[in-house]
Amino acid sequence: MNLNELNSLDRKQRLTLFEKCCSASRWFTLMTESAPYQSIEQLTQAAKAHWSLMDDSDYLEAFDGHPKIGDPASLKAKYAATHATASNEQSLVKHASDQTISELADFNHRYEERFGYIFIVCATGKTADEMLNLVKERIHNPPEQEIKIAAEEQLKILLIRIEKLLD
């Protein structure tokens, strides 16, 4: 899809498209209402600007749209409708050892118990070992710091997804 095709979509189609990039309803509604976009740069700036307006409840809504890292069942269930957009985000996990996957699952569970949401990291280009090290580091953060870090990671993810849509 190119920018002209995006701009020519009706409101419902744009909502659906932006929801595939980020499941925070306030964000994808603002993105839809901001259209049409004159350039990819304007689209990217709008995505960032609208994300900066989000609060913790929006972050949690966005985080809920993600599968748990390293959890194939969660990947299949949450990404059934968005497979093309989200494909390869965790591709390096499939090359991990069983021990690393098991540790990732354990630390993801601990993280979710501590913070109340799944571990959010922009997994693109990261190995399972790198993600395991990140979750081990971040699990000790204070909750108010960690939600901000997770929100920054979410922004990276949604920008990558927008880029994929426009390839």
Secondary structure, DSSP 8 states (H G I E B T S, - for coil): --HHHHHHS-HHHHHHHHHHH---HHHHHHHHHH---SSHHHHHHHHHHHHHT--HHHHHHHHHTS--TT-HHHHHHHSSSSHHHHTTTTGGGGGS-HHHHHHHHHHHHHHHHHHSS------TT--HHHHHHHHHHHTTS-HHHHHHHHHHHHHHHHHHHHHHHT-
